[in-house]
Amino acid sequence: MAVSYKKLWHILLDRDMKKKNFQELAGLTGYAMNRLSRDENVTTDVLGKICKALNCTIDDIIDFLPDDNKIRNSEE
């Protein structure tokens, strides 16, 4: 299952927060920020730090997307 962090980036835009400031606020590593930027999986620790820093829930920052293969197979 794929993930999308578009919601997270929208929150940062709404709060006029730069990624570097967010990284420091949440205590995230550059590695974690790179994974988030590429919509890759991160640990629950990273998600917890983000939610704590932004005072939000996981549903506020992440979307789970269906796999393309499963969509194609169901259409056939």
ROPA-864252 format. One record per residue: residue in three letters; x, y, z of N, C-alpha, C, O in turn. Coordinates in Angstrom, 2 decimals, decimal comma, m for minus. Layout:
N
PT  resn     n_c1     n_c2     n_c3    ca_c1    ca_c2    ca_c3     c_c1     c_c2     c_c3     o_c1     o_c2     o_c3
PT   ALA        X        Y        Z        X        Y        Z        X        Y        Z        X        Y        Z
...
END
This chain:
76
PT  resn     n_c1     n_c2     n_c3    ca_c1    ca_c2    ca_c3     c_c1     c_c2     c_c3     o_c1     o_c2     o_c3
PT   MET     0,85    m1,17     0,00     0,00     0,00     0,00     0,90     1,24     0,00     1,85     1,34     0,78
PT   ALA     0,59     2,16    m0,85     1,37     3,39    m0,97     0,84     4,44     0,00    m0,30     4,38     0,45
PT   VAL     1,70     5,40     0,30     1,30     6,50     1,19     1,54     7,83     0,51     2,37     7,95    m0,39
PT   SER     0,81     8,83     0,95     0,99    10,20     0,47     0,99    11,14     1,67     0,13    11,05     2,54
PT   TYR     1,97    12,03     1,69     2,08    13,02     2,76     1,66    14,41     2,30     2,08    15,41     2,88
PT   LYS     0,82    14,48     1,26     0,36    15,78     0,77    m0,32    16,59     1,87    m0,16    17,80     1,96
PT   LYS    m1,08    15,91     2,70    m1,77    16,59     3,80    m0,77    17,28     4,72    m1,01    18,40     5,18
PT   LEU     0,35    16,62     4,98     1,39    17,20     5,83     1,93    18,48     5,23     2,07    19,49     5,92
PT   TRP     2,24    18,43     3,93     2,81    19,61     3,27     1,80    20,76     3,23     2,18    21,93     3,31
PT   HIS     0,52    20,43     3,12    m0,51    21,48     3,15    m0,59    22,13     4,53    m0,78    23,34     4,64
PT   ILE    m0,45    21,33     5,57    m0,45    21,88     6,93     0,71    22,85     7,10     0,56    23,94     7,66
PT   LEU     1,89    22,45     6,61     3,06    23,32     6,73     2,85    24,62     5,96     3,22    25,69     6,44
PT   LEU     2,25    24,53     4,77     1,95    25,74     4,00     0,96    26,64     4,74     1,15    27,85     4,81
PT   ASP    m0,08    26,03     5,28    m1,09    26,80     6,01    m0,49    27,52     7,22    m0,93    28,61     7,57
PT   ARG     0,50    26,90     7,83     1,14    27,48     9,02     2,36    28,31     8,65     3,08    28,79     9,53
PT   ASP     2,60    28,47     7,36     3,73    29,25     6,86     5,05    28,77     7,48     5,87    29,57     7,93
PT   MET     5,22    27,44     7,48     6,39    26,83     8,09     7,26    26,19     7,03     6,78    25,42     6,20
PT   LYS     8,52    26,49     7,05     9,47    25,90     6,11     9,85    24,50     6,58     9,80    24,21     7,78
PT   LYS    10,21    23,64     5,63    10,54    22,25     5,97    11,68    22,17     6,99    11,65    21,33     7,88
PT   LYS    12,66    23,03     6,85    13,81    23,01     7,77    13,35    23,35     9,19    13,77    22,70    10,14
PT   ASN    12,49    24,36     9,34    11,96    24,71    10,66    11,13    23,58    11,24    11,21    23,27    12,43
PT   PHE    10,33    22,96    10,38     9,51    21,83    10,80    10,38    20,67    11,26    10,10    20,05    12,29
PT   GLN    11,45    20,39    10,51    12,36    19,30    10,85    12,94    19,52    12,25    13,00    18,58    13,05
PT   GLU    13,35    20,74    12,55    13,91    21,05    13,86    12,86    20,95    14,96    13,11    20,40    16,03
PT   LEU    11,66    21,49    14,69    10,58    21,47    15,67    10,21    20,04    16,04    10,01    19,73    17,22
PT   ALA    10,11    19,17    15,04     9,69    17,79    15,27    10,85    16,88    15,69    10,63    15,75    16,13
PT   GLY    12,09    17,36    15,56    13,24    16,53    15,91    13,48    15,40    14,93    13,85    14,30    15,32
PT   LEU    13,25    15,68    13,64    13,41    14,67    12,60    14,80    14,74    11,97    15,42    15,80    11,92
PT   THR    15,27    13,61    11,51    16,54    13,55    10,80    16,35    13,95     9,35    15,22    13,95     8,84
PT   GLY    17,43    14,28     8,68    17,37    14,56     7,25    16,90    13,35     6,48    16,19    13,47     5,48
PT   TYR    17,29    12,17     6,94    16,88    10,92     6,30    15,35    10,77     6,34    14,73    10,43     5,33
PT   ALA    14,76    11,04     7,50    13,30    10,94     7,63    12,61    11,96     6,74    11,60    11,66     6,10
PT   MET    13,15    13,17     6,69    12,56    14,22     5,84    12,63    13,81     4,36    11,68    14,05     3,61
PT   ASN    13,73    13,21     3,94    13,86    12,75     2,55    12,83    11,68     2,24    12,22    11,70     1,17
PT   ARG    12,63    10,76     3,16    11,63     9,70     2,94    10,23    10,30     2,85     9,43     9,88     2,02
PT   LEU     9,93    11,27     3,71     8,63    11,93     3,66     8,45    12,66     2,33     7,38    12,62     1,73
PT   SER     9,49    13,32     1,88     9,42    14,08     0,62     9,17    13,17    m0,58     8,59    13,60    m1,57
PT   ARG     9,61    11,93    m0,48     9,44    10,97    m1,59     8,23    10,05    m1,38     8,07     9,06    m2,09
PT   ASP     7,38    10,39    m0,41     6,19     9,58    m0,08     6,55     8,12     0,18     5,88     7,20    m0,29
PT   GLU     7,62     7,93     0,95     8,04     6,58     1,32     7,62     6,31     2,77     7,32     7,24     3,52
PT   ASN     7,61     5,04     3,14     7,22     4,66     4,50     8,23     5,18     5,51     9,44     5,19     5,26
PT   VAL     7,72     5,61     6,65     8,55     6,02     7,78     8,06     5,27     9,01     6,99     4,67     9,00
PT   THR     8,85     5,30    10,07     8,48     4,58    11,29     7,35     5,29    12,02     7,06     6,46    11,79
PT   THR     6,71     4,55    12,91     5,66     5,15    13,72     6,25     6,18    14,68     5,55     7,11    15,09
PT   ASP     7,52     6,04    15,05     8,18     7,06    15,87     8,20     8,40    15,15     7,93     9,44    15,75
PT   VAL     8,52     8,38    13,86     8,55     9,60    13,06     7,16    10,20    12,97     6,99    11,41    13,15
PT   LEU     6,17     9,38    12,71     4,79     9,87    12,63     4,34    10,46    13,97     3,63    11,46    14,01
PT   GLY     4,76     9,82    15,06     4,41    10,32    16,38     5,05    11,68    16,66     4,41    12,56    17,22
PT   LYS     6,31    11,84    16,28     6,99    13,13    16,46     6,30    14,23    15,67     6,15    15,35    16,15
PT   ILE     5,88    13,90    14,45     5,20    14,88    13,60     3,89    15,30    14,25     3,59    16,49    14,36
PT   CYS     3,11    14,32    14,68     1,80    14,62    15,29     1,96    15,44    16,56     1,17    16,35    16,82
PT   LYS     2,96    15,11    17,35     3,19    15,85    18,59     3,60    17,30    18,28     3,11    18,23    18,92
PT   ALA     4,49    17,48    17,31     4,98    18,82    16,97     3,86    19,69    16,39     3,81    20,89    16,65
PT   LEU     2,99    19,09    15,60     1,93    19,84    14,93     0,60    19,79    15,66    m0,37    20,43    15,25
PT   ASN     0,55    19,03    16,76    m0,68    18,87    17,53    m1,82    18,38    16,62    m2,87    19,02    16,52
PT   CYS    m1,58    17,25    15,98    m2,57    16,69    15,05    m2,57    15,17    15,19    m1,85    14,60    16,01
PT   THR    m3,39    14,52    14,38    m3,44    13,05    14,36    m2,83    12,54    13,06    m2,59    13,31    12,12
PT   ILE    m2,60    11,26    13,01    m2,01    10,66    11,81    m2,91    10,87    10,60    m2,42    11,09     9,49
PT   ASP    m4,22    10,81    10,80    m5,16    11,03     9,69    m5,02    12,42     9,09    m5,38    12,64     7,93
PT   ASP    m4,51    13,36     9,88    m4,34    14,73     9,39    m3,14    14,89     8,47    m3,06    15,88     7,74
PT   ILE    m2,21    13,93     8,50    m0,95    14,11     7,75    m0,69    13,08     6,67     0,21    13,26     5,85
PT   ILE    m1,44    12,00     6,66    m1,12    10,90     5,74    m2,38    10,35     5,08    m3,45    10,30     5,69
PT   ASP    m2,24     9,95     3,82    m3,28     9,23     3,10    m2,70     7,90     2,64    m1,56     7,84     2,19
PT   PHE    m3,48     6,85     2,75    m3,08     5,55     2,23    m3,71     5,38     0,86    m4,92     5,55     0,69
PT   LEU    m2,89     5,04    m0,11    m3,34     4,90    m1,49    m3,32     3,44    m1,91    m2,41     2,71    m1,53
PT   PRO    m4,31     3,01    m2,68    m4,30     1,63    m3,15    m3,15     1,41    m4,14    m2,73     2,32    m4,85
PT   ASP    m2,67     0,18    m4,16    m1,62    m0,18    m5,12    m2,18    m0,17    m6,53    m3,32    m0,60    m6,75
PT   ASP    m1,39     0,30    m7,49    m1,82     0,33    m8,89    m2,12    m1,07    m9,41    m3,07    m1,24   m10,18
PT   ASN    m1,35    m2,06    m9,02    m1,55    m3,42    m9,50    m2,91    m3,95    m9,08    m3,58    m4,62    m9,87
PT   LYS    m3,32    m3,67    m7,86    m4,61    m4,15    m7,37    m5,75    m3,48    m8,12    m6,78    m4,11    m8,39
PT   ILE    m5,58    m2,21    m8,47    m6,61    m1,49    m9,21    m6,73    m2,09   m10,60    m7,84    m2,35   m11,07
PT   ARG    m5,61    m2,32   m11,27    m5,63    m2,90   m12,62    m6,26    m4,27   m12,62    m7,06    m4,58   m13,51
PT   ASN    m5,91    m5,11   m11,64    m6,45    m6,46   m11,59    m7,96    m6,46   m11,34    m8,67    m7,31   m11,88
PT   SER    m8,46    m5,53   m10,54    m9,88    m5,49   m10,27   m10,68    m4,98   m11,45   m11,88    m5,25   m11,56
PT   GLU   m10,03    m4,22   m12,35   m10,72    m3,69   m13,50   m10,82    m4,71   m14,65   m11,63    m4,56   m15,56
PT   GLU    m9,98    m5,73   m14,58    m9,96    m6,74   m15,67   m11,03    m7,77   m15,53   m11,13    m8,67   m16,36
END
